[in-house]
């Protein structure tokens, strides 16, 4: 998992947080008119993977057609976490179809051809815990604006879970959803008899840290959505953005398109602290089958070649993190070596090129949006191609000293 962005409020409770900075966006989320972690957390909410409700399979709640039998009063003051769906699968999917900018689509439908069926795994995951999908969807919207919050998007953290001092990070949104389902059906909530939203929220998002959380959840998400027309969305308001494939679409693991001469010259000219290890770094790439130009381009975008404030303290070539903590290495070569092998983990099994890798890598500088990823990919491409062109024109412009 990539790095954890800086938080606006470091003391936020694990489950909730101060959403004042996002409240102005809330009304647009559920409206068709607009478009493994463990530990001790905050005082009232300890994140545990132990569950009381056991996941099941082959549940058939939800008709998936476009209508649903309303089991929830759209004007009620409280709702149960567990129970049959208050919305149909189609209504669940409509929310995301109206918001193609949600980063969930990058995982659910990487081709960019968004279809409701792509969201079935998320719907089925929620049902496997007997949770009402309306409630899971409303928490997702409240906590991260359907994953669009730039600070949360790289973490795939469905409910903004915070075990201890750092926010949890997951390889996928589906894994983050599963962790949230486990958490809210665990001993602190369902296991303790806290089955209603009015009982869950004071623990999940204590009022002293999250004033107005409960009323926001009801009035900005649950109530408006229950009052919407349940008919399916067949056409999206605009063509959903998709990842633009550059030409050439450079692969991570490939022959070098840059030599040591240019590699070293770039580091020297920008005053990179990694220049002192230039030959070791170049060889770390080639020894691990990585095109050094691709590694150098990521280094440029992630930390300005290691010149960003604090970068030299970590010597972390690609700003890799674990458990929300930025990793630290003894040398730049060590950090680069791990980065070179990072793309061999299962999450990248079907990702070989920069256009395939970036949406999974989720660099925080891309902002968690398709447009942001496209800009990031274009920047990588331009750097790599520029150096390749330089090699073709002047293959011996620099000799490391």
Buried (B, 14 or more C-beta within 10 A) or exposed (E): BBBBBEBEEEEBBBBBBBBEEBEEBBBBBBBBEEBEBEBEBBEBBBBBEEBEBEBEEEBEBBBBEBEBEEBBEEEEEEBBBBBBBBBBBBBBBBBBBBBBBBBBBBBBBBEBEBEBEBBBBBBBBBBBBBBBBBBBBBBBBBBBBBBBBBBBBBBBBBBBBBBBBBBBBBBBBBBBBBBBBBBBBBEBBBBEEBBEBEBBBBBBBBEEBBEBBBEBBBEBBBBBBBEBEBEBBEEEBEEBBBBBBBEEBBBBBBEBBBBBBBBBBBBBEBEBBBBEBBEBBBBBBBEBBBBBBBBBBBBBBBBBBBBEEEBBEBBBBBBBBEBBEBBEBEBBBBBBBBBBEBBEEEBBEEBBBBBBBBBBBBBBBBBBBBEBBBBBBBBBBEBBBBBBEBBEEEEEEBEBE
